Amino acid sequence: CGGYITHSSCDISNPLQKRFSESNDKGWFRSLFVHKVDARKDAHSNLLSKKETSNLYKIQFHNVKPECLDEYNNLELHQDQDFPCEVVGSWNIWYGEQDQAVHLWRYRGGYPALTDCLQKLRVNKEYLEFRKERAKMLISRQNQLLLEFSFWNEPLPRKGPNLYELRTYNLKPGTMLEWGNRWARAIKHRQENNEAVGGFFSQIGDLYVVHHLWAYESLQSREETRNSAWQKEGWDVNVYYTVPLVRSMESRLMIPTKSSPLQ
């Protein structure tokens, strides 16, 4: 030890110094056995999304003025057969953030379809009037662009009445691939009652966000279906390994609007 440091502060017999040295030794020894992650050859979005389709999804969250919710629901969402997009589902929040509307759109053709749609909407007078009228009823808006997990069902129209649950998971950065791998094995435990509607992960907007969409006949059937999953071998393992990947999560119970393809 040089400089003005006393001998006692550098003596390995010093308990604090000794523990620090031992900790470093253990850390170095442990590092020999830590799994090294190989460099990725492809983007996570390509590894997790469906190869056979080029669907892109947009989810919208509209916070509506409470006094305008009925009027808002009576507005017909703008759709045109010439536009490469379609409404997958529209809902009002029952439990969760109140006076909120959720819309899920599908763009068949990916980003080119989205761009084509936006260009057409900019010059569509009917849409511009619709948007102006809608803006009077809103407090705020948020949206995300999503891809669908390859192992989930593609959301298709279904008859009702159903209660929908949108479970949103904000993951720790870098954990999306592990999440997908775990759920690819576990989703079979949640499909027996046809409750799995769709699974998505964000590409633009808030990142490392996962949305799972479920349909149930009632709150009671939701409880029974979720409880039955715990009786299936492997479900507890999936929960054990995926919970540490989550930073926060949210559950929204939703009622479909009259015009929603998902009833």
Secondary structure, DSSP 8 states (H G I E B T S, - for coil): --TT--HHHH-TTSHHHHHHHHHHHHHHHHHTTS------SS-HHHHHB-SS--EEEEEEEEEE-GGGHHHHHHS-----TTSSEEEEEEEEEEESSTTEEEEEEEEETHHHHHHHHHHHHTT-HHHHHHHHHHHTTEEEEEEEEEEEBTTS-----B-S--EEEEEEEEE-TT-HHHHHHHHHHHGGGG-TTS-EEEEEEEEESSSSEEEEEEEESSHHHHHHHHHHHTTSTTHHHHHHHHGGGEEEEEEEEEEE-TT-SB-
